[in-house]
C-alpha cells in the first residue's frame, strides 16, 4: 500500500542530539537528528524504538541546544510506512 499516511499520533521522546541543520530558508526550519534513549506514547500509534535515529524538524529563530545534548520532546510522526519525519511539537533540554 503506497500513499498511506500515519494515523494521528503523538509521543514523548528523550535522546541525544547527533546532528543539527538549518534549512537556510526564510522560515527558519531546523532539522535535528536524535538517538532515542526513552519514549512513551501519548496518543495514537507509536513509531519509535530504543536506539533508533529519528529526524525531526521545527521552526525557530534561536537554538537552545547543541549536538551532544540530551533533549526531551513531544513529537508527531508524519509520513508513511517507508519514509517520514517527526515534527517536534515542543522540547526541553
C-alpha positions in Angstrom: 0.0 0.0 0.0 1.7 3.2 -1.1 0.5 6.7 -0.2 -0.9 5.6 3.2 -0.2 8.2 5.8 0.3 7.5 9.5 -2.7 7.9 11.8 -2.7 11.0 14.1 -0.2 10.3 16.8 1.9 11.9 19.5 4.7 10.5 21.7 7.4 11.8 24.1 11.0 11.0 23.3 14.2 11.6 25.2 17.5 11.2 23.4 20.9 12.6 22.4 21.1 15.1 19.5 23.5 13.7 16.9 23.1 16.3 14.1 21.6 19.8 13.6 21.0 21.5 10.2 19.4 24.9 9.4 17.4 25.0 6.2 18.6 28.4 5.2 15.1 29.3 4.2 13.3 32.4 5.5 11.0 30.1 7.6 14.0 29.2 9.9 13.3 25.5 9.7 15.7 23.4 11.8 16.2 19.7 11.2 17.6 17.7 14.1 18.6 14.0 14.4 18.0 12.3 17.8 19.2 8.9 19.0 16.2 7.6 21.0 17.0 6.6 24.6 13.4 6.6 26.0 10.0 7.0 24.5 6.4 6.9 25.6 3.2 7.1 23.5 0.7 9.9 24.3 -2.0 9.3 21.7 -2.3 7.1 18.6 0.3 4.6 17.3 3.9 5.0 18.5 6.5 4.5 15.8 9.6 4.8 18.0 12.2 2.2 19.1 15.1 2.5 21.5 18.4 3.4 19.9 16.6 4.5 16.7 17.9 7.6 14.9 15.0 9.8 14.1 14.9 13.0 12.1 12.7 15.8 13.3 12.0 19.4 12.4 10.6 22.6 13.9 10.7 26.3 13.2 12.7 28.6 15.4 14.9 31.7 15.3 17.2 30.7 18.1 18.5 27.3 19.3 18.7 26.3 23.0 20.6 23.0 22.5 23.6 21.6 20.5 25.0 18.3 19.2 25.7 16.0 22.2 22.9 17.5 24.4 20.1 15.3 25.7 16.6 16.7 25.0 13.1 15.6 25.7 10.4 16.4 23.1 6.8 15.7 22.2 6.8 14.5 18.6 4.4 13.6 15.9 5.3 11.2 13.1 4.3 12.5 9.7 4.7 10.1 6.8 4.1 6.6 5.5 5.4 3.2 6.3 8.6 3.6 4.3 9.5 7.3 4.8 8.6 10.0 7.2 9.8 12.7 9.6 9.0 13.7 13.1 7.6 17.2 13.9 8.9 18.4 17.2 5.8 19.9 18.9 7.7 21.1 22.0 11.1 20.4 23.5 13.3 21.0 26.6 16.9 20.5 27.2 
